[in-house]
Amino acid sequence: MLRHTDTGEITQVGASCITLFLGVKVAGLWTLEYDLDEHLPALGGEEWGEPVARGDRSLHKLDTIALALAFSEGGRGYISRARARARDREIRATADTIATAVWGLQFIRNQEVRRELAEGVTEARRIRTEQPELIDAVLASVETVDQASDYGMNLRTLLAGDYVSAKSVGIAASLVAVYARQQQHEAERVTIAPGFVAPKGAKVTDLDATVTVSRIIPGHYGAKTLLVLRTEGNQLVKWFATGLRDFEPGQRVRILRATVKDHETFRGQDQTVVTRAKLEDLEPAV
């Protein structure tokens, strides 16, 4: 029930319409009386992870995106909390990794883990300083998210400000996965030609291609990288590479050598599956 402050008129608004009527979820009405001028100057501090008023913690949204990029291989290896829970904590959610690196590094006793986290923070600082255009592109990718959905609405509301609280880091960080999928879809728009680059068992050498899919796949025995490449003849080559491979959608590469393992058809597109491949960078991703 809503009462007009001037006329005193009382109106009933249905539960399914209240968010559209008010422009904000009922759970967020407290923000209407929140004094931003009082709290914003205390947020963040000079260093990442510096506590703010009343023990809260926050990150600048640009730092949050930079950290998410650094700890998810540019968004390709982003792990949601739901996915981490589904794997019984065998893998850590990207948001939890960020939180540990920023606010809990001093409590990590495993020196190798501590070093990896510190290296991730260093890489995030580099991205923040040297690749502001990448961060801007990630932020712009929010336009591809349905704004009528709860996720789209929450994401836009969160990114409208400059700072992200520790509780909201996971939502902001998830935008790198949106960006990675967007880049992948753009790379896949080219019409794929039917057929295979070579017969099964044949050797492939000196074949130029463009990366269309680069996805990190965690596993019990270490991570793998799924690479799908589009040749200059618009045919697809798929390779499950051992370990983390630093390739991005849109990047030009040369297949110096590979062996054709199999022929597959995925979503109506022929793919030549290769093994024991060796790739060479031709140019960075656009």
C-alpha positions as CSV (number, residue, x, y, z in Angstrom):
1,M,0.0,0.0,0.0
2,L,1.4,3.4,-1.0
3,R,0.2,6.8,0.2
4,H,0.8,10.0,-1.8
5,T,2.7,12.5,0.3
6,D,0.8,15.5,-1.0
7,T,-2.8,14.3,-1.5
8,G,-2.9,11.5,1.1
9,E,-4.4,9.1,-1.6
10,I,-3.7,5.5,-0.8
11,T,-3.1,3.0,-3.7
12,Q,-2.5,-0.7,-3.8
13,V,0.3,-1.9,-6.1
14,G,0.6,-5.6,-7.0
15,A,3.8,-7.4,-5.9
16,S,4.8,-8.1,-9.5
17,C,4.6,-4.4,-10.4
18,I,6.2,-2.8,-7.3
19,T,9.7,-2.8,-8.6
20,L,8.6,-1.2,-11.9
21,F,6.4,1.3,-10.1
22,L,9.2,2.4,-7.7
23,G,12.2,1.9,-9.9
24,V,13.9,0.1,-7.1
25,K,13.4,-3.2,-5.3
26,V,11.7,-2.9,-1.9
27,A,14.7,-4.5,-0.3
28,G,16.8,-1.5,-1.6
29,L,14.5,1.3,-0.3
30,W,17.0,2.0,2.5
31,T,19.2,3.6,-0.1
32,L,16.8,6.4,-0.6
33,E,17.9,7.8,2.8
34,Y,21.5,6.8,2.6
35,D,23.9,9.7,2.9
36,L,26.5,9.2,0.1
37,D,28.4,12.3,1.0
38,E,28.9,11.0,4.5
39,H,30.2,7.6,3.5
40,L,31.9,7.8,0.1
41,P,35.0,9.7,1.2
42,A,35.8,6.8,3.5
43,L,35.5,4.1,1.0
44,G,38.5,2.3,-0.5
45,G,41.5,4.1,0.9
46,E,44.8,4.5,-0.8
47,E,45.5,0.8,-0.9
48,W,43.3,-2.1,-2.1
49,G,41.6,-3.8,0.8
50,E,42.0,-1.0,3.3
51,P,39.1,-1.2,5.8
52,V,36.5,1.5,5.7
53,A,34.1,2.8,8.4
54,R,32.7,0.2,10.8
55,G,35.0,-2.6,9.6
56,D,33.4,-2.8,6.1
57,R,35.6,-3.3,3.1
58,S,35.3,-2.0,-0.5
59,L,37.0,-1.9,-3.8
60,H,36.8,0.7,-6.6
61,K,34.8,-0.9,-9.4
62,L,37.8,-0.5,-11.9
63,D,40.0,-2.3,-9.4
64,T,37.4,-5.0,-9.1
65,I,37.2,-5.6,-12.8
66,A,41.0,-5.6,-13.1
67,L,41.3,-8.2,-10.4
68,A,38.5,-10.3,-12.0
69,L,40.4,-10.2,-15.3
70,A,43.7,-11.2,-13.7
71,F,42.2,-14.1,-11.7
72,S,40.1,-15.5,-14.5
73,E,42.4,-15.5,-17.5
74,G,40.6,-12.5,-19.0
75,G,37.2,-13.9,-18.1
76,R,37.6,-17.2,-19.9
77,G,38.3,-19.0,-16.7
78,Y,35.7,-17.3,-14.5
79,I,34.3,-19.5,-11.8
80,S,31.0,-18.6,-10.2
81,R,30.1,-19.5,-6.6
82,A,27.4,-21.7,-7.8
83,R,29.8,-23.7,-10.0
84,A,32.3,-23.9,-7.1
85,R,29.6,-25.3,-4.8
86,A,28.6,-27.8,-7.4
87,R,32.1,-29.1,-7.4
88,D,32.2,-29.5,-3.6
89,R,34.8,-26.7,-3.3
90,E,37.3,-28.6,-5.5
91,I,37.7,-25.3,-7.3
92,R,37.5,-21.8,-5.8
93,A,35.1,-19.2,-7.0
94,T,36.8,-16.2,-8.6
95,A,35.1,-13.8,-6.2
96,D,36.5,-15.8,-3.2
97,T,40.0,-15.7,-4.8
98,I,39.8,-12.0,-5.2
99,A,38.7,-11.6,-1.6
100,T,41.5,-13.7,-0.3
101,A,44.1,-11.9,-2.4
102,V,42.9,-8.5,-1.3
103,W,41.8,-9.0,2.3
104,G,43.3,-12.3,3.5
105,L,46.7,-12.7,1.9
106,Q,48.5,-12.3,5.3
107,F,46.6,-15.3,6.6
108,I,47.8,-17.7,3.8
109,R,50.6,-19.9,5.1
110,N,51.1,-21.9,1.9
111,Q,53.9,-19.9,0.2
112,E,53.1,-21.1,-3.3
113,V,49.4,-20.1,-3.0
114,R,50.4,-16.8,-1.4
115,R,52.8,-16.1,-4.3
116,E,50.2,-16.9,-6.9
117,L,47.7,-14.6,-5.3
118,A,50.3,-11.8,-5.0
119,E,51.2,-12.3,-8.7
120,G,47.5,-12.0,-9.6
121,V,47.2,-8.7,-7.7
122,T,50.4,-7.4,-9.5
123,E,48.8,-8.4,-12.8
124,A,45.6,-6.6,-11.9
125,R,47.5,-3.4,-11.1
126,R,49.2,-3.7,-14.5
127,I,45.8,-4.1,-16.2
128,R,44.4,-1.1,-14.3
129,T,47.3,1.1,-15.3
130,E,48.2,-0.1,-18.8
131,Q,44.9,-1.4,-20.2
132,P,42.1,1.0,-19.2
133,E,40.5,0.4,-22.6
134,L,40.0,-3.3,-21.7
135,I,38.3,-2.4,-18.4
136,D,36.1,0.1,-20.3
137,A,35.2,-2.7,-22.8
138,V,34.3,-5.0,-19.9
139,L,32.1,-2.4,-18.3
140,A,30.4,-1.7,-21.6
141,S,29.5,-5.3,-22.0
142,V,26.8,-4.8,-19.3
143,E,24.6,-3.6,-22.2
144,T,24.4,-7.1,-23.5
145,V,22.7,-8.3,-20.2
146,D,18.9,-8.2,-20.1
147,Q,18.1,-5.2,-18.0
148,A,14.7,-6.6,-17.1
149,S,16.3,-9.5,-15.3
150,D,17.3,-9.4,-11.6
151,Y,20.9,-10.0,-12.6
152,G,20.9,-7.2,-15.2
153,M,19.2,-4.8,-12.8
154,N,21.5,-5.6,-9.9
155,L,24.6,-5.4,-12.1
156,R,23.6,-2.0,-13.5
157,T,22.7,-0.6,-10.1
158,L,26.0,-1.8,-8.6
159,L,28.2,-0.4,-11.4
160,A,26.4,2.9,-11.4
161,G,28.6,3.8,-8.4
162,D,32.3,4.0,-8.0
163,Y,32.8,1.5,-5.2
164,V,31.9,-2.2,-4.7
165,S,31.4,-3.6,-1.2
166,A,33.0,-7.0,-0.3
167,K,29.6,-8.6,-0.4
168,S,29.0,-7.4,-4.0
169,V,32.4,-8.3,-5.4
170,G,31.0,-11.5,-6.9
171,I,28.3,-9.7,-8.9
172,A,30.7,-7.1,-10.3
173,A,33.4,-9.7,-11.0
174,S,31.0,-11.8,-13.0
175,L,30.9,-9.1,-15.7
176,V,34.3,-10.4,-17.0
177,A,32.5,-13.7,-17.9
178,V,29.9,-11.7,-19.8
179,Y,32.6,-9.9,-21.7
180,A,34.5,-13.1,-22.5
181,R,31.3,-14.7,-23.9
182,Q,30.6,-11.5,-25.9
183,Q,34.1,-11.7,-27.5
184,Q,33.6,-15.4,-28.2
185,H,30.2,-14.8,-29.9
186,E,31.7,-12.0,-32.0
187,A,34.5,-14.2,-33.1
188,E,32.0,-16.9,-34.1
189,R,29.9,-14.7,-36.3
190,V,31.9,-15.5,-39.4
191,T,30.3,-18.1,-41.6
192,I,32.0,-21.5,-41.1
193,A,32.7,-23.6,-44.1
194,P,31.8,-27.3,-44.0
195,G,34.5,-30.0,-44.2
196,F,37.7,-30.8,-42.4
197,V,41.2,-29.4,-42.8
198,A,42.8,-32.9,-43.2
199,P,42.0,-36.6,-42.9
200,K,42.3,-38.4,-39.6
201,G,45.9,-39.2,-38.7
202,A,47.3,-36.6,-41.1
203,K,49.8,-34.0,-40.0
204,V,48.9,-30.3,-40.2
205,T,51.7,-27.8,-40.6
206,D,52.0,-24.0,-41.0
207,L,48.3,-23.3,-40.9
208,D,47.2,-19.7,-40.1
209,A,44.0,-19.3,-38.0
210,T,42.1,-17.0,-35.7
211,V,41.1,-18.0,-32.1
212,T,37.3,-18.1,-31.8
213,V,37.0,-19.9,-28.4
214,S,39.5,-20.0,-25.6
215,R,38.1,-21.5,-22.4
216,I,39.7,-22.7,-19.2
217,I,38.4,-26.1,-18.0
218,P,39.4,-27.1,-14.4
219,G,39.9,-30.7,-13.6
220,H,41.2,-33.2,-11.0
221,Y,44.5,-33.4,-12.7
222,G,45.0,-29.8,-13.6
223,A,43.4,-27.3,-15.9
224,K,43.0,-27.6,-19.7
225,T,42.4,-25.0,-22.3
226,L,39.8,-25.6,-25.0
227,L,40.8,-23.8,-28.1
228,V,38.7,-23.5,-31.3
229,L,40.4,-21.9,-34.2
230,R,39.0,-20.7,-37.5
231,T,41.3,-21.2,-40.5
232,E,41.6,-18.7,-43.4
233,G,39.4,-21.2,-45.3
234,N,36.7,-20.7,-42.5
235,Q,37.0,-24.2,-41.2
236,L,37.2,-25.0,-37.5
237,V,40.1,-26.7,-35.6
238,K,39.6,-27.8,-32.0
239,W,42.3,-28.6,-29.5
240,F,42.2,-29.5,-25.9
241,A,45.5,-28.2,-24.7
242,T,47.1,-29.3,-21.4
243,G,47.5,-26.5,-18.9
244,L,46.7,-22.8,-19.2
245,R,47.2,-21.3,-22.7
246,D,47.3,-17.6,-23.0
247,F,45.2,-17.1,-26.1
248,E,42.2,-14.8,-26.5
249,P,39.2,-14.8,-29.0
250,G,40.2,-12.8,-32.1
251,Q,43.9,-13.5,-31.7
252,R,45.8,-14.6,-34.9
253,V,48.0,-17.7,-34.6
254,R,49.9,-20.1,-36.7
255,I,49.5,-23.9,-36.2
256,L,53.2,-24.9,-36.7
257,R,52.3,-28.6,-36.4
258,A,49.5,-30.8,-35.2
259,T,48.0,-34.3,-35.7
260,V,44.4,-34.8,-36.7
261,K,42.8,-36.9,-34.1
262,D,39.2,-36.9,-35.1
263,H,36.4,-35.3,-37.1
264,E,33.4,-33.9,-35.2
265,T,30.2,-31.9,-35.9
266,F,29.1,-29.5,-33.1
267,R,25.9,-27.5,-33.5
268,G,25.9,-28.2,-37.2
269,Q,29.6,-27.1,-37.7
270,D,32.3,-29.4,-38.7
271,Q,35.4,-29.4,-36.5
272,T,38.8,-31.0,-37.0
273,V,40.0,-32.2,-33.6
274,V,43.8,-32.1,-33.3
275,T,46.4,-33.2,-30.7
276,R,50.0,-32.5,-30.0
277,A,49.7,-29.1,-31.5
278,K,52.2,-26.3,-31.3
279,L,51.0,-22.7,-31.9
280,E,52.8,-19.5,-32.6
281,D,51.5,-16.0,-32.0
282,L,51.0,-13.9,-35.1
283,E,49.5,-10.8,-33.5
284,P,47.6,-9.9,-30.3
285,A,43.8,-10.1,-30.1
286,V,42.0,-7.1,-31.4
